[in-house]
Every structure is written in structure tokens, then in C-alpha cells.
């Protein structure tokens, strides 16, 4: 997984506010968004 400073800072801030459940939800949403974005690049590399 590539490091995304913006999303990482949101997760860190939520954890510092003791909102660990919300931090996990944000992490899950970020992963859901990244997966469809990676699929086209994988198919291009296999050529």
C-alpha cells in the first residue's frame, strides 16, 4: 500500500481524539477507494 499523507493525517488525528472506531472506518474507506484505482494500472503493466 502506498502512503498517502492526507489520509494518514486524518487517521492520526482521529486516533489522537480517541476515535479509534472512526479511524478504522476511514482506513477501510480509503482501501475501498484505492482498490478500483489500482486495477487498470495492473492490466497495463501485464502487456
N, C-alpha and C positions, 0 to 999 in steps of 0.2 A: 504494500500500500504506500502510495506517495504521501508525503507530509504536506498538509495544507495549513499554513499558518493561521488563516482566518478561522477555519473551523476548529482548529486546535485551541485557539484563544477562547472561543466560546465555551468549549468543553471545560477548559481550565477554570474559567470564571464561574461556571455553574457548580463545579466541584468545590470551589472555594466558598461558595454561598451555601454549601451543604445540600445541594440539589442534585444528588448523585443519580437519582432516577431520571431526571430531566436530561442530565449529561449523557446517560446511556441512550435515551431516546434520540437525542441529537446525533450521537455517533451512529446509531442504526440508520437514521435517515440519510446521513452522509454516505454511508456504504451503499444504500439502495440507489442513490443518485449516481454514484460512481460506476456501478456495475454496467448499466446500459451504455455509458460513455466509453468504456473500455472495449466492448465487443467489436465495434467497427475497426478499431486500431489493430486488434488481434488478427482479424481477417486480412487486413492489408499487409501485415508482416509475413504471413504464410506464403505469399506469392513468390 
